[in-house]
Amino acid sequence: MASDPTADRLAALERERNRLADELEAARKENAALRNRMAELERQLAERDRDLAALQSGSGDHAALAGQLAAARTDLGQAQSEKDRLAAELSAANQRIADLEGQLAGRDQELAGLRGDLSAEMAKLKEAERGLIRALAPQIKKGDITVDLNDERLLINLASGYLFASGADQLKPAGIDALQQVGTILKDYPEYNVAVDGHTDNVPIRGALKNTFPTNMELSEARAANAAKALEEGGLAAATTHGYADTKPKASNKTEAGRAKNRRVEVRVTK
């Protein structure tokens, strides 16, 4: 299944937003540590100022006082230099925090927009799902068709036994009617992509049928093409087709019930 570009962008933005949030938290912790260090230096500077003032007003051995005064001035100068360095680091940290907060706000705004887009897309797909369930209620009740909406895509699963005779690629009248109804509903959602996938069990093609379909791959491709044609007859503009043979089983091919589940046509609706 092809990925949804909007969902992919949303996931990428959420990862980037989380990275920015982690960076911001680290920057705030660094900022707090710098502030604590600044406070400690300011306390030490005040202490040095008091010591220097006491020495300058002191009496006694002038030579000893002069030495102490020189040492105190050196300590004071070193402490002031350290304070200036930390002040520069703190200013840079504050700017980094402001930048990160701006980036984070931008990502949050973009995420909100994308989530709104996804919500609107899901609302449209939900509307299509309701229309399909109403139109195909008898077939759904019998288990011939299922309609599922998840992961930003709508999946219509049609049992091959309901659509085709055994080994045939031509649709039964009931299958044509059901697929045309699907096409009629999906034509109202032209912004979505529709893909038709043919699937088979793992029982090899045998006998004269091999002249028409050498392998299950050719059979699955032909069935997908005819199913897409019926969708377009119902009004759908276009659909891509794929044949997968038995490469994507839904159930074990070891039982008849499992093989019956694997023989199917899937109509996928994605953005």
N, C-alpha and C positions, 0 to 999 in steps of 0.2 A: 504494500500500500504506500502510495506517495505521501510524503510528509506534508503537513499544512504549513505554508510559509508564515502565516500569522502566529500560529502556535509555536513554531520554531523561533521566531523573533521574540516572542514573549518569554520563552525559556531562556534564551540568550540574555535578554534584558534582566531577568530575575537573577541570573548568575552574576552579571556585572553589578547589579544593585547590591547583592550580598557582599561582593568583593569590596565595593566602595564603603559599605557599612562597616566591614571589618577594619579597613584602613582608617576610617573615621574614629572608631573606638580606640585603635592603637594610638592615633594622633592625640586624642583627648587624654589618654593615660600618660603619654609623653609630656603633654602640656601640664598636667597635674604634678608630675615629678619635677619639672622645671620650676614651677611656681613654689613648690616646697623647698627646692634648693635655693631659689632667690630669697625666700623668707629667712632661711638659715644664714645666708650671706649678709643680709641686711642686719640680722641680729649680731653677727660677728663684726660687721663694720661699726655698728654703734658701740660695741665693746671696745674696739680698737680706738675709736674717737675718745672714749672716756679715759682709756689708758694713756693716750697721747696728751690729753689735757692735763692729766694728773702729773705726768712727767714734766711738762712744760712749766707747771707752777711749783714744782718740787724744789727742795733745797738739799744740800749735802754735797757729796763728792761730785764736782762738776764733770770730771772726766767720765765717771761711771754713768752719770745722768745723760751725758751726750751720747754714749754708746747705746744706752737703752732707748733714747729718743730716736736715734737713727734706725735701730731695729724695728721700733714701733711704726715709724713712717714707711719702712720697707713692707712690713706686713699689711699696713693700711693700703698701700699702692697695689699690692698683689690682690688683695681682697676686692678692691675697686675694679681692677682689670677683669677678674673672674665674674664680678657682677655685670660688667658691661657685655662680656661674652655671652653670659646666660640671657641677658636682656635681648640680645640679637637673636639667639636661638628661640627664645619665647615669642618674639615678633614673627619669626619665620613659621613657627609651629601654629600660631594663631592664624596666619595667612593660609597655611595648608588646611587647617580645619575649615576656614571659610570657603576655600575652593572645594573641598570634599562635600561640604553641606550643600553648595550650589549644584554640584554634579549629582548628588543624591536626590535633591529636589527635582532636577530635570528628569532623572530616570523614573522617579515615582510618578511624575506627570505622564511620561510616555507609557509606563506600565498601565496606568489608569485608562489611557486611551485605547491601548491594545486589548485590555480586558473588556472594555466596552464593545470593541469590534467583535471579539470572540463571543461575547454574550449575544450580540445581535445576530451573528452567524448561527449560533446554536438555536436561537429563537426561530429563525427561518427553517432550519433543518427539522426542528420540532414540529413546525407547522406542516411541512411536507410529510413527516412521519404520520401525523394524525390523518392527513388526507389519504395516504396509502392504506393505513389500517382500516379506515372506513370503506374504501373502495374494494379492498381484498379480504374483507371480513370472512366470507365463506371459506376461501382457500386457507386463510390463516387458522381458522378453527379446525380444519381437517389436518393441518400440519404440512400442507403442500408448499406453503410460502411462510417465511418469517421476515419481519421488519425490525431492525435493531438500530438504535442511535447511540453511539459512544465515540469517544476520542475524536470529536469534531468531524465525524463522517457517518453517513447513513448507508446501511447495508441491507439490500433486499436479496434474500436467499430463496431461489426457486428450485425445487426438486426436479431433477431431469426426468423422472418417471411421470411427473405431471405435465412437463413440456413436450417430451419426445417419446416416440415408440422406441423399443430396445434397438440400439445400434443405428438409429436414424438421426439425421440432422435437421429434418423438416419439422416445424412446430405443429403440434396438435391444435385444433381450433380453440380449445380452452386456453392453451398456452399463448396463442396469438392474442386472444382477448385480454388476458391478464397483463401481458407485456404492453399492449397498447394503452391500457388504463394507467400503467406506471408511466409511460411516455407522456400521456396527457397531463398527469400531475407534475412531472418533473420539468415540463416545458415552461412552467411558470417561474422557474428558478434558473434562468440562463447564466447567471454568474457562477454556477457550480459546474464542476467537471464530472462527467458520467463515464464510467468504465464498465465494460461487460466482460466477465471472466468465465470461461468454460472449464469445468473440472470433471474428471472421470474417476472410476475406481482403477485398480491395478490389473484387472482381467484383460489379457491381450486380445486384440482384434483377431478373429478367426474366419476361416472359410472365404466365401466369395466377397464378404464385406471388406476384406483386405484390398480388393481392387479399387474400392472407393476411398477407404481410410486405412492406409498402411499401418498406422499406429493410433493409439489413443490421442496423441497430440493433434493429428489432423482432425479427428472427430471433435475434440474439444474446441478447436479453432472454428470449425464450421458451425457448431452449435452457438458459440458466442456471436458469430457474425449474423446468424439468422435471428437471434434474440435482439441484437442491436437494431436490425432492420425493423422488427416489430415495434420497438420503442420509438423509432423515427416515424413509423406510420401513425403512431399515437400523437405525434406532434413534437417530440424531442428533436432539437436541431441536429445534434450529432452525438455519437458515443464512440470511444475507442474500444477495441476488442483485443482480448488475449486468450490464448489457449494454454492451459497448464497441465493437461492430461492428469496423471495421478501424483504430481509433484507436490501438491499442497493438500493433503488429506485432512479432513476434519475429525475422522474417526479411524479405528483400525480396519484394515482391509481383510482381516482374518475371519470376519463374520459377515453374513448377508446384510444384517442391519447396519453395520459399519460401512459396507460398500455402498449401500443405498444413500447414506448421508454424504458420501464422497461424490456421488454422481449428482452434480448440481450446476446451476448457473448463478453467478453472483453479480448483482448490479451495485456498484459502489459510487456513492455521491460524495465528492470532496471539493474543497475550495481550491 
